[in-house]
Amino acid sequence: MRRFLKHNGLSVVFLLMFLGSLGGQAVAGHADFNEQQRFHGDPEISIGRYLTSSSFTVDVMENWQSEYLQFTTFILLTVWLLQRGSPESKELDKGGRESDKDQKVGPHADEKSPRWAKVDGIRRTIFENSLLLVMGTFWLGTWVAQSISGVVQYNSDRLDHQLPTVSWLTYLGRPDFWNRTLQNWQSEFLAVGSMAILAVYLRQRGSPESKPVGAPHHSTGIEG
């Protein structure tokens, strides 16, 4: 167990932090929801019912999709775009998909390379783009889930005010959907952009997200 935790500490701690914060969101969200119910003279609901409600689902999904968008765009853009001096960027002469030799694929793979890195054809194409494909799928999936739960919540609010409901396609063009979406997107783009440029000049000793403390500001693509 100690060996497992040492080798997987980062993922284990983030998983525990995720579960703890999701549980906290559920408890706080349930309390807030029932407070709003009392304010409007409506009956309170149990936490079990709240966890399956569109109110909880849309709040979770709109955050998840923005996070996966952040990584999807970062993975894709850092293939070609560079930032001088940033450890978040590749070296300035390595923009693009790089050569088979640099990527250790096909005849340039070694005995420790993954099996699909050694083959040609569709299997290698899938494997060499698998991170982007999976992250992109998660992003699109959670974005669709956000829109579906969002239209349920939107129509529930409209019914409370004796207004007609709208279809899912109609909801995709409504300000409510894009306000929920863009308020998360802008924060993700700000965070990634800030990290890319601040890491040029600032350091955190021992972190792979930072350059070595003594590295020159202009050194690019190296990590501490």
C-alpha positions as CSV (number, residue, x, y, z in Angstrom):
1,M,0.0,0.0,0.0
2,R,2.8,2.4,0.8
3,R,4.4,1.7,-2.5
4,F,1.1,2.2,-4.3
5,L,0.5,5.6,-2.6
6,K,4.0,6.7,-3.3
7,H,3.7,5.9,-7.0
8,N,0.1,7.2,-7.3
9,G,0.0,9.9,-4.7
10,L,-1.0,12.8,-7.1
11,S,-4.0,11.0,-8.6
12,V,-5.1,9.6,-5.2
13,V,-5.0,13.0,-3.5
14,F,-6.8,14.7,-6.3
15,L,-9.4,12.0,-6.4
16,L,-10.0,12.5,-2.6
17,M,-10.1,16.3,-3.0
18,F,-12.6,15.9,-5.9
19,L,-14.9,13.6,-3.9
20,G,-14.7,15.8,-0.9
21,S,-15.5,18.9,-2.8
22,L,-18.3,17.2,-4.8
23,G,-19.8,16.0,-1.5
24,G,-19.5,19.4,0.0
25,Q,-21.2,21.0,-3.1
26,A,-24.1,18.5,-2.8
27,V,-24.7,19.3,0.9
28,A,-24.4,23.1,0.3
29,G,-26.4,23.0,-2.9
30,H,-29.2,21.0,-1.2
31,A,-29.3,23.5,1.7
32,D,-29.4,26.5,-0.8
33,F,-32.1,24.8,-2.9
34,N,-34.4,24.2,0.0
35,E,-33.8,27.8,1.2
36,Q,-35.0,29.0,-2.2
37,Q,-38.0,26.6,-1.9
38,R,-39.0,28.0,1.4
39,F,-38.5,31.6,0.1
40,H,-41.0,30.8,-2.8
41,G,-43.4,28.8,-0.5
42,D,-42.6,25.5,-2.2
43,P,-42.0,22.2,-0.4
44,E,-38.5,21.1,0.5
45,I,-36.9,18.0,-1.1
46,S,-34.6,15.3,0.2
47,I,-30.9,15.3,-0.6
48,G,-31.4,12.1,-2.6
49,R,-33.9,13.8,-4.8
50,Y,-31.7,16.9,-5.1
51,L,-28.8,14.8,-6.3
52,T,-30.9,13.6,-9.3
53,S,-32.4,17.0,-10.0
54,S,-31.6,19.1,-13.0
55,S,-30.5,21.9,-10.6
56,F,-27.6,19.8,-9.2
57,T,-26.7,18.2,-12.5
58,V,-26.5,21.4,-14.5
59,D,-24.2,23.0,-11.9
60,V,-21.8,20.0,-12.0
61,M,-21.8,19.6,-15.7
62,E,-21.2,23.2,-16.6
63,N,-18.0,23.1,-14.5
64,W,-16.9,19.7,-15.8
65,Q,-17.3,20.7,-19.4
66,S,-15.3,23.9,-18.9
67,E,-12.4,22.0,-17.3
68,Y,-12.3,19.4,-20.1
69,L,-12.4,22.2,-22.6
70,Q,-9.4,23.8,-20.9
71,F,-7.3,20.6,-21.3
72,T,-8.6,19.8,-24.8
73,T,-7.6,23.3,-26.1
74,F,-4.3,23.2,-24.3
75,I,-3.4,19.8,-25.6
76,L,-4.3,20.8,-29.2
77,L,-2.8,24.3,-29.2
78,T,0.5,23.4,-27.6
79,V,1.2,21.1,-30.6
80,W,1.8,24.1,-32.8
81,L,1.8,27.3,-30.6
82,L,4.9,28.2,-28.5
83,Q,5.6,30.6,-25.6
84,R,9.2,31.7,-25.2
85,G,10.4,31.0,-21.7
86,S,7.5,29.0,-20.5
87,P,7.7,25.4,-19.2
88,E,4.2,24.9,-20.5
89,S,5.6,25.3,-24.1
90,K,7.7,23.0,-26.2
91,E,11.1,24.1,-27.2
92,L,11.0,26.8,-29.9
93,D,12.4,24.6,-32.6
94,K,9.9,21.7,-32.0
95,G,6.6,23.3,-33.1
96,G,4.3,20.9,-34.9
97,R,3.7,17.1,-34.7
98,E,7.5,16.4,-34.7
99,S,9.3,13.6,-36.5
100,D,8.7,9.8,-36.0
101,K,12.2,9.7,-34.5
102,D,11.5,12.4,-32.0
103,Q,8.2,10.7,-31.0
104,K,9.7,7.2,-30.9
105,V,7.1,5.6,-33.2
106,G,7.3,2.9,-35.8
107,P,10.9,1.8,-36.5
108,H,12.1,4.4,-33.9
109,A,10.2,2.8,-31.0
110,D,12.3,0.9,-28.4
111,E,11.5,-2.3,-26.4
112,K,9.8,-0.3,-23.7
113,S,7.5,1.7,-26.0
114,P,3.8,0.9,-25.9
115,R,2.7,-1.7,-28.4
116,W,0.6,0.6,-30.5
117,A,3.5,3.0,-30.9
118,K,5.3,0.3,-32.8
119,V,2.7,-0.4,-35.4
120,D,1.5,1.5,-38.5
121,G,-2.0,2.4,-39.7
122,I,-5.1,3.3,-37.8
123,R,-4.1,1.8,-34.5
124,R,-1.1,4.1,-34.2
125,T,-3.1,7.1,-35.5
126,I,-5.6,6.5,-32.7
127,F,-2.9,6.0,-30.1
128,E,-0.9,9.1,-31.0
129,N,-4.0,11.2,-30.8
130,S,-5.7,9.3,-27.9
131,L,-5.3,12.0,-25.2
132,L,-7.0,14.7,-27.4
133,L,-9.7,12.3,-28.5
134,V,-10.6,11.2,-25.0
135,M,-10.5,14.7,-23.5
136,G,-12.5,16.1,-26.4
137,T,-15.1,13.4,-26.0
138,F,-15.4,14.1,-22.3
139,W,-15.8,17.8,-23.1
140,L,-18.5,17.3,-25.7
141,G,-20.3,14.7,-23.5
142,T,-20.4,17.0,-20.5
143,W,-21.4,20.0,-22.6
144,V,-24.3,18.0,-24.0
145,A,-25.2,16.9,-20.5
146,Q,-25.1,20.5,-19.4
147,S,-27.4,21.5,-22.1
148,I,-29.9,18.7,-21.4
149,S,-30.0,19.3,-17.7
150,G,-30.0,23.1,-18.4
151,V,-33.1,23.0,-20.5
152,V,-35.0,21.0,-17.9
153,Q,-34.0,23.5,-15.2
154,Y,-34.9,26.4,-17.6
155,N,-38.3,25.0,-18.4
156,S,-39.0,24.4,-14.7
157,D,-38.4,28.0,-14.0
158,R,-40.6,29.0,-16.9
159,L,-43.4,26.8,-15.7
160,D,-43.2,28.5,-12.2
161,H,-43.9,31.8,-14.0
162,Q,-46.7,30.3,-16.2
163,L,-44.6,30.6,-19.4
164,P,-44.5,28.0,-22.2
165,T,-41.5,25.6,-22.3
166,V,-38.9,25.5,-25.0
167,S,-37.3,22.7,-26.9
168,W,-33.7,21.6,-26.4
169,L,-32.6,23.1,-29.8
170,T,-34.3,26.4,-28.9
171,Y,-32.6,26.4,-25.5
172,L,-29.2,26.2,-27.2
173,G,-29.8,29.6,-28.6
174,R,-31.0,31.2,-25.4
175,P,-28.9,33.6,-23.3
176,D,-29.2,31.3,-20.3
177,F,-27.2,28.5,-22.0
178,W,-24.5,30.7,-23.3
179,N,-24.2,32.7,-20.0
180,R,-23.7,29.5,-18.1
181,T,-21.2,28.3,-20.8
182,L,-19.1,31.4,-21.4
183,Q,-18.7,32.4,-17.7
184,N,-16.8,29.2,-17.2
185,W,-14.9,29.3,-20.5
186,Q,-13.4,32.7,-19.9
187,S,-12.2,31.7,-16.4
188,E,-10.5,28.6,-17.9
189,F,-8.8,30.5,-20.7
190,L,-7.6,33.2,-18.2
191,A,-6.1,30.5,-15.9
192,V,-4.2,28.7,-18.6
193,G,-3.0,31.8,-20.2
194,S,-1.8,33.2,-16.9
195,M,0.0,30.0,-16.0
196,A,1.8,30.0,-19.4
197,I,3.1,33.6,-19.1
198,L,3.7,33.8,-15.3
199,A,5.8,30.6,-15.4
200,V,8.2,32.5,-17.7
201,Y,9.3,34.7,-14.8
202,L,8.1,33.0,-11.6
203,R,9.3,29.8,-10.0
204,Q,8.2,27.0,-7.6
205,R,11.1,24.9,-6.5
206,G,10.5,21.2,-7.1
207,S,7.4,21.6,-9.2
208,P,7.4,20.1,-12.8
209,E,5.1,23.0,-13.7
210,S,8.0,25.4,-13.1
211,K,11.4,25.8,-14.5
212,P,14.4,25.2,-12.3
213,V,14.9,28.1,-9.9
214,G,18.2,29.1,-11.6
215,A,17.0,28.7,-15.2
216,P,17.1,31.8,-17.3
217,H,13.8,33.5,-18.1
218,H,14.2,32.8,-21.8
219,S,14.7,29.1,-21.4
220,T,11.8,27.3,-23.0
221,G,10.3,23.8,-22.6
222,I,12.3,22.7,-19.5
223,E,10.8,21.7,-16.2
224,G,12.1,21.7,-12.7
